[in-house]
Amino acid sequence: MESENILDIKDLNVSFNLPEGTVKVLNGINFTIRKDEVFGIVGESGCGKSVTASSILQLLPKNAQRSGEILLHTENGIINITSLTPTDEKMRQIRGNDIAMIFQEPAASFSPVYTIGEQMIENIILHKTLSEKEAKEIALEMIEKVKIPDPKKIINSYPFELSGGMLQRCMIALALSCNPMILIADEPTTALDVTIQAQILYLMKELQKEFESSIIFITHDLGVIAQMADRVAVMYLGKIVEEGTVYDIFNNPLHPYTRALMTSIPKVGIKKTRLEAIKGIVPDPFNKPKGCSFHNRCPNYIAGVCDTKEPKNITFSKDHTVACFLYGGKNNE
Ligand SMILES: Nc1ncnc2c1ncn2[C@@H]1O[C@H](COP(=O)(O)OP(=O)(O)OP(=O)(O)O)[C@@H](O)[C@H]1O
């Protein structure tokens, strides 16, 4: 049985107007989030992961231009997020209530001048018609769910009194306190040390099952994707170059970029290298190469093809798509 779609991103394009000109950073992004799944988005720094997340929540800066559709499937019908303005009341309700976000730096996500409890209660009251007492009960319950001892003490603490790992747990508690359909997690563990990272990932997976919410998990780390995701989109320079189940991506990576990412996963006992291990650097979005934007770093580059036209997205097998001239034969000409 097909699972239910809850978010459709259709032909999303984002450009920024800068003094030097307009730069296009998302180039026809398409993907769907299904109910109860973790959808991973992976790619090197600058490929457009965070801009994709900001587009979904209408948090793009003023110098951004966007086209395409973002459709949220709710109990009361489909909402076209792109038809709302960022300050629209409906958009404010969607943010936090239907779609919540957790960021890389938990310390920057909380205000330093209010207690954790005050911030959680304010968020709950903003989205639910509840009294302060009821909201406080939910806040305490959520802090318990993220497994921090002594919730009553935590609720009265200021962010500076907590460690990075504890704060990220509080951020997860805050994000889940309104039971959102979708949680966007943008590199949620990058700022934490390795042991704490593993604990937070485990907790997120546990809570995702309990809350039956879907997660869009953004990371540059394929190891984290293997642990967390059900399906994966691999992004390169503003495009999804391959999408598949986590099994497809790890057992049968098709795109030369995905394969290169695989070889850059750190091995046990070998000093951790980041994705920069791939030959060459990501081109500046102002100077994108003609044709396939990966061709100048690609070991399988076909001269006269890859440097002249953009590859189409080819369906390789159910749920597994790739945009590369190595696949699709005549369909990709
Ligand atoms: N406000 C902005 N103005 C101009 N360009 C921007 C702005 N925000 C992002 N960009 C550019 O958009 C592109 C995509 O950035 P984005 O932050 O989405 O990448 P990312 O994949 O999330 O990278 P990272 O892993 O480093 O966070 C980059 O080239 C970035 O420089």
The ligand as an SDF file (V2000), in Angstrom:
LIG
                    3D

 31 33  0  0  0  0  0  0  0  0999 V2000
   20.7450   35.2990    2.1270 N   0  0  0  0  0  0  0  0  0  0  0  0
   21.4870   34.8430    1.1140 C   0  0  0  0  0  0  0  0  0  0  0  0
   21.9330   35.6870    0.1660 N   0  0  0  0  0  0  0  0  0  0  0  0
   22.6770   35.2110   -0.8600 C   0  0  0  0  0  0  0  0  0  0  0  0
   23.0250   33.9310   -1.0380 N   0  0  0  0  0  0  0  0  0  0  0  0
   22.6140   33.0540   -0.1150 C   0  0  0  0  0  0  0  0  0  0  0  0
   21.8230   33.4550    1.0170 C   0  0  0  0  0  0  0  0  0  0  0  0
   21.5580   32.3410    1.7620 N   0  0  0  0  0  0  0  0  0  0  0  0
   22.1610   31.3090    1.1370 C   0  0  0  0  0  0  0  0  0  0  0  0
   22.7810   31.7320    0.0170 N   0  0  0  0  0  0  0  0  0  0  0  0
   23.5180   30.8950   -0.9580 C   0  0  0  0  0  0  0  0  0  0  0  0
   22.6640   29.8440   -1.3620 O   0  0  0  0  0  0  0  0  0  0  0  0
   23.4000   28.6670   -1.5910 C   0  0  0  0  0  0  0  0  0  0  0  0
   22.7750   27.5300   -0.8050 C   0  0  0  0  0  0  0  0  0  0  0  0
   22.9710   27.7900    0.5890 O   0  0  0  0  0  0  0  0  0  0  0  0
   22.4540   26.8130    1.7410 P   0  0  0  0  0  0  0  0  0  0  0  0
   22.6960   27.5000    3.0300 O   0  0  0  0  0  0  0  0  0  0  0  0
   21.0720   26.3640    1.4480 O   0  0  0  0  0  0  0  0  0  0  0  0
   23.4430   25.5740    1.5800 O   0  0  0  0  0  0  0  0  0  0  0  0
   23.5460   24.2920    2.5020 P   0  0  0  0  0  0  0  0  0  0  0  0
   23.5420   23.1260    1.5870 O   0  0  0  0  0  0  0  0  0  0  0  0
   22.5090   24.3210    3.5750 O   0  0  0  0  0  0  0  0  0  0  0  0
   24.9970   24.4760    3.1190 O   0  0  0  0  0  0  0  0  0  0  0  0
   25.5210   24.2370    4.6260 P   0  0  0  0  0  0  0  0  0  0  0  0
   25.6470   22.7480    4.7750 O   0  0  0  0  0  0  0  0  0  0  0  0
   26.8380   24.9260    4.6330 O   0  0  0  0  0  0  0  0  0  0  0  0
   24.5210   24.8530    5.5500 O   0  0  0  0  0  0  0  0  0  0  0  0
   24.8480   28.9700   -1.2100 C   0  0  0  0  0  0  0  0  0  0  0  0
   25.5710   29.2740   -2.3800 O   0  0  0  0  0  0  0  0  0  0  0  0
   24.7150   30.1910   -0.3280 C   0  0  0  0  0  0  0  0  0  0  0  0
   25.8720   30.9870   -0.4160 O   0  0  0  0  0  0  0  0  0  0  0  0
  1  2  1  0
  2  3  1  0
  2  7  2  0
  3  4  2  0
  4  5  1  0
  5  6  2  0
  6  7  1  0
  6 10  1  0
  7  8  1  0
  8  9  2  0
  9 10  1  0
 10 11  1  0
 11 12  1  0
 11 30  1  0
 12 13  1  0
 13 14  1  0
 13 28  1  0
 14 15  1  0
 15 16  1  0
 16 17  2  0
 16 18  1  0
 16 19  1  0
 19 20  1  0
 20 21  2  0
 20 22  1  0
 20 23  1  0
 23 24  1  0
 24 25  2  0
 24 26  1  0
 24 27  1  0
 28 29  1  0
 28 30  1  0
 30 31  1  0
M  END
$$$$
